[in-house]
Amino acid sequence: MPTPQQRGSLGGHIRWSRTVNRSAATRPAREKSPASVAYWLDKLGPEFNEATDAQRHAAAESAKKAYYARLSLRGVQARRGKAGAA
């Protein structure tokens, strides 16, 4: 009896063996990722409805940078917590 990990791995291999254009297949997920500026443009508040495209793009870039800075800070805090517990 295969394990869940083996079944998942098999399913992944089958899926990619049937996919010609992997980039096109994963595009929707990439566009919904925090790594995408489009993700942050969708998250902008209503105060940006009247903003220019350049202003919206700059705000989205700043939101993205803030997200990754916050993520980095949390990683540092977690590592410090582990070091203190050891």
Sequence and secondary structure as in RCSB ss.txt:
>XXXX:A:sequence
MPTPQQRGSLGGHIRWSRTVNRSAATRPAREKSPASVAYWLDKLGPEFNEATDAQRHAAAESAKKAYYARLSLRG
VQARRGKAGAA
>XXXX:A:secstr
   HHHHHHHHHHHHHHT S HHHHHHHHHHTSTTSHHHHHHH  GGGTTS HHHHHHHHHHHHHHHHHHHHHHH
HHHHHHHHHH 
